[in-house]
Amino acid sequence: MRVEHADVVVVGGGAAGLSAALAAVEACAAAGRDDAVVALVSKVYPMRSHTVAAEGGAAGVVPGGEDTLDQHVADTLAGGAGLSHPDAVRYVVERAAGELARLERLGMPWSRTAEGRPAVRRFGGMSRPRTWFAADKTGFHLLHTLFQTTLRERSIRRYDEHVVLDLLLTAEREARGIVGYDQQRGEVVVVLAPAVVLATGGYARAWGTSTNAGIVTGDGLSMALRAGLPLRDLEMVQVHPTCLPGSGLLITEAARGEGGVLVDATGQRYLADYGLGPVTPVGAPEPRRMELGPRDKLSQAFWHAERDGRTVPTRDGGVVHLDLRHLGKAVIDERLPLVSGLARRFAGVDPVHEPVPVRPAAHYTMGGIVTTASGQVLDDAGRPVDGLFAAGECASTGLHGANRLGSNSLVETLVVGREAGLAAAGVAGSRAPAQGTELVDHARDLADTRLAMRGRGTEPPAPLRKELGRVLDADVGIFRDADGLARASATLDDLHARFQDVRVADTADVLNTDWAQVLELGAMLTVARGAVAAAVARTESRGAHQRLDHPQTDDVARHSLVTLDPAGETHVRLVPVEGAGTAIGADIGTDIDTAVGTPGGTAVGTTQGDA
Ligand SMILES: Cc1cc2nc3c(=O)[nH]c(=O)nc-3n(C[C@H](O)[C@H](O)[C@H](O)COP(=O)(O)OP(=O)(O)OC[C@H]3O[C@@H](n4cnc5c(N)ncnc54)[C@H](O)[C@@H]3O)c2cc1C
C-alpha cells in the first residue's frame, strides 16, 4: 500500500474536477504556497470523463445584449419547480459569463457571430438564446481546454486510472483524504489531505436506456452515503426526449434550438396536442413552446403519444421523428456536425435527407450530495463538513431543483468547481497536513474489504446489472406510480441481496476491470435504492418526478433527503425548501421516515454498505 500526501485531493477529471484542481493551484500560488500538491484522481484518463460527451452548450448571459441575469434566474427557477434555491441560482447565474470568458482565455473555441460576439443558441425552457456553444461538441472542446491547462501546472499530480474506493473522514467527520486503487500498478493508494473535492459525476447510467457513458455510476454519491452524509432529491432524474433508439445516444436539444421539429408516425407535429402549443412556424423556434418546451414536458408528451399509437414501432421501442431537413446541409454541417455523424452511423439516416428516429432516455440526475451554492458539503443537520466539497453533477447545490434546464449544468461545473477548488485550497492552507496511523489503518481495512471481493461469490454480475437497468426503465421513468415503485423496490431489494454474493471472476491485480465494474454496480444499486425510496416518499408530481397516482403538486415544496444507517438501511425524510444550506435537518412535523433495505443489513460489511 502506497501512502502519499497532498494539500487538496480532487476526485474526478471531468469539467468540475479540472476546474476545481486549477482553482486550487491558483489559490495556493496566490498564497505563496508554490510547493502545494493538488492530487487529481480519476478512474479514467481525464479526457475520457463524461463531460467530453456534452453537446449543446453552456448557459450564460452575454453582457451588453438583450438578455438579463434576472431572466436567467427566473427561467432556472421556473424549471426547478420549487426545489431550486434562489440564492444558489443567482450565485451561478452571476458568475456564468465570467467563467465562460475565462475558459476562452484558456483556449476554448466558442462559436461566434459574424460580428465577433459569442454566438448563443436557444435551449428548452430558456426565454432567450443564451447557450454558448462550440458547434455541437461543446463538452469535447471544454474538457480539452481545461485538461491542456492542467498539463502546465506542476502542482497538479495526476492519478489516472485510480479507482477511489472511499473517502477518509475522522470520527468528527472531517475530510482527510481518500483510499483508492491504482489499476495500472495493481496497488492500493492512500492520499492524505486536509481537503477533498468530490467531482465524480451523476448516476444516470443505472438506467438501462441512458445517454450516459458506462462510467457514470454514482460512485461519489455512494461514498457520501456510506460516510453518513445525506443525498438530496435522488428521485429527480431527467429523461431527455430525443435520443437514438437502442443506443440511447443523445441528439442534443440544440438540434431543436436550431429549428428541428418533432413529428409523429403520420408526419404531424404532435406536441401541441399534449399542452406544448400553440404551434410555432417550422424552422422558427420560440422559447418554451413546442420543440423548445421543457424537457420533462416533451418526454411526457412522447409517453402519451406512444400510448395513443402515434409512434413508429421499432425493435427498440416506439419512435417519433426529429426532422432537420429544412435547415439545409450548410447549417447542419456547421452547427450540428456531431448529431449528423451520430445519426448516420448509429441510426443509418442522413439528417440532411431523412428525419432522425428518436425516443426518450435517462439523461441527467438533479439529485446529489447536499452542498451550499459554492460546493461546501453539508451534513444531515445542515452543518458544513470540514474540508469536504462537492461540485458538478454529483452535487445538489440548489441550482437545478426538480428539473435542470439544458446547458445550466456545464456552467455549474465551471462555477461551483472553481469555488470548491478555491475553498479547498483555503482549508488546506489553514490546517496541519493530514496524517495518522489510525487513518492509514482504516484505509487499509476499507481496501482489504473491497479486495476480498475478488475471486469469490456465485452471482454473475451481468444479469444483476441488466435487471437494474430494466426495472428502472420500466418503473422509475417518465411517469411513476405506487405499484411500479413497489415493484422496483422489491426488485432492488432482491438485487441487493444477490449482490452480497456477487462473483468477481478475475483475480488479477492489474487492470481488473471485472472487479471495477462490480464496484460500480454496487454504487449504482446503493444510489438507485435511495432514488426509489425517495420516489415512493414523494407523493406528488413535481418537475421530473411525475406520479400517475398523485398528479397534484403540493403547496409546500419539500426536498427528499436519503441517508444510510450503519446497518445499511436506506431512510428518507422530506424537509422544507429554504435558503441554500439551511433547510436540511429542519423537520416539519409531517415528515416521513421510510426505511427500506434488507433487515439488519447483514452482508453490508462485505461491501462497506454498497448495494
Ligand atoms: C450526452 C450528454 C450531453 C450533454 N450535453 C450537455 C450540454 O450541452 N450542456 C450542459 O450543460 N450539460 C450537458 N450534459 C450534462 C453535463 O455534460 C454533465 O452534467 C457534466 O459534464 C458532468 O461533469 P462532471 O465534471 O460533474 O462529471 P463527469 O464529466 O462525469 O466526470 C466525473 C469524473 O469522476 C471520475 N470518477 C467517478 N467515480 C470515480 C471513482 N470511484 N474513482 C475515481 N474517479 C472517479 C471519473 O473518472 C470522471 O473523471 C450532457 C450530458 C450528456 C450525458
The ligand as an SDF file (V2000), in Angstrom:
LIG
                    3D

 53 58  0  0  0  0  0  0  0  0999 V2000
  -24.7220   13.0740  -23.8430 C   0  0  0  0  0  0  0  0  0  0  0  0
  -24.7590   14.2330  -22.8920 C   0  0  0  0  0  0  0  0  0  0  0  0
  -24.7320   15.5200  -23.3820 C   0  0  0  0  0  0  0  0  0  0  0  0
  -24.7720   16.6020  -22.5040 C   0  0  0  0  0  0  0  0  0  0  0  0
  -24.7640   17.8750  -23.0090 N   0  0  0  0  0  0  0  0  0  0  0  0
  -24.7940   18.9150  -22.1470 C   0  0  0  0  0  0  0  0  0  0  0  0
  -24.7840   20.2550  -22.6450 C   0  0  0  0  0  0  0  0  0  0  0  0
  -24.7270   20.5010  -23.8500 O   0  0  0  0  0  0  0  0  0  0  0  0
  -24.8180   21.2560  -21.7470 N   0  0  0  0  0  0  0  0  0  0  0  0
  -24.8570   21.0400  -20.4010 C   0  0  0  0  0  0  0  0  0  0  0  0
  -24.8830   22.0000  -19.6380 O   0  0  0  0  0  0  0  0  0  0  0  0
  -24.8470   19.7860  -19.9140 N   0  0  0  0  0  0  0  0  0  0  0  0
  -24.8090   18.7230  -20.7480 C   0  0  0  0  0  0  0  0  0  0  0  0
  -24.8090   17.4590  -20.2480 N   0  0  0  0  0  0  0  0  0  0  0  0
  -24.6040   17.2610  -18.8120 C   0  0  0  0  0  0  0  0  0  0  0  0
  -23.1310   17.5460  -18.4820 C   0  0  0  0  0  0  0  0  0  0  0  0
  -22.3300   17.1030  -19.5390 O   0  0  0  0  0  0  0  0  0  0  0  0
  -22.6810   16.8200  -17.2080 C   0  0  0  0  0  0  0  0  0  0  0  0
  -23.5650   17.1230  -16.1730 O   0  0  0  0  0  0  0  0  0  0  0  0
  -21.2830   17.2900  -16.8110 C   0  0  0  0  0  0  0  0  0  0  0  0
  -20.3780   17.1620  -17.8690 O   0  0  0  0  0  0  0  0  0  0  0  0
  -20.7890   16.4960  -15.6060 C   0  0  0  0  0  0  0  0  0  0  0  0
  -19.4770   16.8890  -15.3290 O   0  0  0  0  0  0  0  0  0  0  0  0
  -18.7640   16.3990  -14.0060 P   0  0  0  0  0  0  0  0  0  0  0  0
  -17.4050   17.0230  -14.0090 O   0  0  0  0  0  0  0  0  0  0  0  0
  -19.6390   16.6440  -12.8490 O   0  0  0  0  0  0  0  0  0  0  0  0
  -18.6600   14.8170  -14.1500 O   0  0  0  0  0  0  0  0  0  0  0  0
  -18.0290   13.8720  -15.2840 P   0  0  0  0  0  0  0  0  0  0  0  0
  -17.6270   14.6060  -16.5060 O   0  0  0  0  0  0  0  0  0  0  0  0
  -18.9920   12.7490  -15.4140 O   0  0  0  0  0  0  0  0  0  0  0  0
  -16.6900   13.3540  -14.6170 O   0  0  0  0  0  0  0  0  0  0  0  0
  -16.6970   12.5140  -13.4890 C   0  0  0  0  0  0  0  0  0  0  0  0
  -15.2670   12.1850  -13.1460 C   0  0  0  0  0  0  0  0  0  0  0  0
  -15.2400   11.4670  -11.9210 O   0  0  0  0  0  0  0  0  0  0  0  0
  -14.3800   10.3860  -12.0330 C   0  0  0  0  0  0  0  0  0  0  0  0
  -14.8080    9.3430  -11.1030 N   0  0  0  0  0  0  0  0  0  0  0  0
  -16.0650    8.8960  -10.8740 C   0  0  0  0  0  0  0  0  0  0  0  0
  -16.0510    7.9220   -9.9520 N   0  0  0  0  0  0  0  0  0  0  0  0
  -14.7670    7.7540   -9.5890 C   0  0  0  0  0  0  0  0  0  0  0  0
  -14.0890    6.8850   -8.6930 C   0  0  0  0  0  0  0  0  0  0  0  0
  -14.7280    5.9560   -7.9680 N   0  0  0  0  0  0  0  0  0  0  0  0
  -12.7490    6.9820   -8.5890 N   0  0  0  0  0  0  0  0  0  0  0  0
  -12.0540    7.8750   -9.3130 C   0  0  0  0  0  0  0  0  0  0  0  0
  -12.6380    8.7210  -10.1810 N   0  0  0  0  0  0  0  0  0  0  0  0
  -13.9680    8.6660  -10.3090 C   0  0  0  0  0  0  0  0  0  0  0  0
  -14.4570    9.9610  -13.4890 C   0  0  0  0  0  0  0  0  0  0  0  0
  -13.2840    9.2560  -13.8640 O   0  0  0  0  0  0  0  0  0  0  0  0
  -14.5510   11.3170  -14.1660 C   0  0  0  0  0  0  0  0  0  0  0  0
  -13.2550   11.8260  -14.3760 O   0  0  0  0  0  0  0  0  0  0  0  0
  -24.8180   16.3680  -21.1080 C   0  0  0  0  0  0  0  0  0  0  0  0
  -24.8570   15.0740  -20.6260 C   0  0  0  0  0  0  0  0  0  0  0  0
  -24.8520   14.0040  -21.5080 C   0  0  0  0  0  0  0  0  0  0  0  0
  -24.9710   12.6360  -20.9490 C   0  0  0  0  0  0  0  0  0  0  0  0
  1  2  1  0
  2  3  1  0
  2 52  2  0
  3  4  2  0
  4  5  1  0
  4 50  1  0
  5  6  2  0
  6  7  1  0
  6 13  1  0
  7  8  2  0
  7  9  1  0
  9 10  1  0
 10 11  2  0
 10 12  1  0
 12 13  2  0
 13 14  1  0
 14 15  1  0
 14 50  1  0
 15 16  1  0
 16 17  1  0
 16 18  1  0
 18 19  1  0
 18 20  1  0
 20 21  1  0
 20 22  1  0
 22 23  1  0
 23 24  1  0
 24 25  2  0
 24 26  1  0
 24 27  1  0
 27 28  1  0
 28 29  2  0
 28 30  1  0
 28 31  1  0
 31 32  1  0
 32 33  1  0
 33 34  1  0
 33 48  1  0
 34 35  1  0
 35 36  1  0
 35 46  1  0
 36 37  1  0
 36 45  1  0
 37 38  2  0
 38 39  1  0
 39 40  1  0
 39 45  2  0
 40 41  1  0
 40 42  2  0
 42 43  1  0
 43 44  2  0
 44 45  1  0
 46 47  1  0
 46 48  1  0
 48 49  1  0
 50 51  2  0
 51 52  1  0
 52 53  1  0
M  END
$$$$
